[in-house]
Amino acid sequence: MLSIFPVMTMDGKQTVLQSIAIVRYVAKLANLYPKNAIEALQADMGVDTFHDLFTAGAPIFYFIKDPEEKSKAIDTYLNDTIPQLLGGLETMAHKHHFVSKTFTYADLYISYMIYYNNISLNLTFPHTQRSNLL
């Protein structure tokens, strides 16, 4: 098996990996994964968008050492990347949840990412912030 994290072992024999795949699997077990195919697609889009957002930002904060280069990269990330990615979520967001009138794993995942990473989205993306349930 590949040596990447996170890893989940089920019943002591089946090992699975990839964080988002594990999240979707657990969401299905907990009845937090939408049953409607379009809502499932939208939930996956929201979760994947936030995953892309942090994947795009991680190298900037962890690997760029030159202060001037890092400053330019952070400026691009904050002013171009984040608005582009979150703008699509904002148009998709419902009044209280991301994909439907019911709570899904997308609400939980995105709210956690906003909370854990201490992101303030209130002014630019009010629907995304309002969906933050934590």
N, C-alpha and C positions, 0 to 999 in steps of 0.2 A: 504494500500500500504506500501511497505517496506520503512523504514526511512533511505535511503542512498542517496548520492548525486553523480552526478548532477541529477536534475529532470527537465523534460520539460513538460509543459502543452500545449496541442494543442486544439484550439477552446474552451478554457475554461472548457473542460470536460474530455478529454483524457489525462491522466498523464502517461508518460513513464520515465524510468530511465535507467541507465548504460551508461556511457560516450561513449563507442565505438559504441553501438547500436544507440545512438542518432547521432553520427558522420556519420554512414553509412546511416541512414535515410535522413539526410540533404544532404549528397552527392548525393543521388538518386534524390532528389528534384532539386538540382542544376546541374544535368547532369554531375557530376564529378565521378560517380560510373561507372566502365567499363560495357559495355553491353555484351562483350564476356565473357563467363563463366570462361575460363582459366585466362584471365586478371583480372577478379573480384576476383578469388581465390588468385592470386598473390598479388593483392592490399591488400586483407584482411590479407594475410601472413605478408606483410611488416608492416602494422599497428599493427597487433597483436604482432609481434616481438618487436617493439618499446614499446608497452604497457608492455610486459613481462620484457623488459630491465629495465624499471622504477619501475615496481612492485618488481623486485628482489633487486633493490638498495635501495628503500625507507626504509625498516627496518634497514638497516645498518646505514644510516645517521640520522634517527630519533629515533631509539629505543635502539641501543647498547650504553651503557654509559661507560663501561670500556674502557679506551684508548688503551690498548694493544689488547684487543679483537676486537675493532673497526678498528684498524690499520690492523690487519690480514684479517678481513672481506673486507675492502676496497681493499687491495692488491689482494685478490682472485677475487673480483668483477671486478677490472680494468684489471687484467691479464688473467683471465679465462672466466668469464661470458660475458663481453662485446665482446671480440674477437669471442667467440663461436656464440653468437647471431648475431652480425653484419657481420660476415664472410659469413653467408648464404645470407644475403641481398646483400652483395657486388657481389656475383656471379650472383644474379638475376637482378641487376641494369642494365638498358640500358644506352645509351650514355647520355641522358639528363633527363630521367624520370625513375621511378622505374619499371613500368610494360609494358609500350608500348611507342609508339611514341607520344602519346597524354598525356596531363596533367590530372591526376586523383586525387581523394581525398587522395590517399596514398602519393603523392608528397607533397601535402599541409600539411597533418598531420605530416609526418616525418620531413619535413623542419621546421615546427613550433617547434617540439620537440627538434630538434638540436639547433635552434636559442634560444628558451626560456630557455633551460637548459645549454646554452653556451658550447656546446660540440664541441671540435675540432677533426674532423675525417680525416683531410686532408692527413696526411702521411700514416696512416694504411689502410684507406678505401676511396681511392680517388673517386670512382664512387658514393658512398653514399654522400660524401661531395659535389661533383659536382651537384648532384640533389637538393642541398639546394638552393631553389629559393628565399628565403627571404634575 
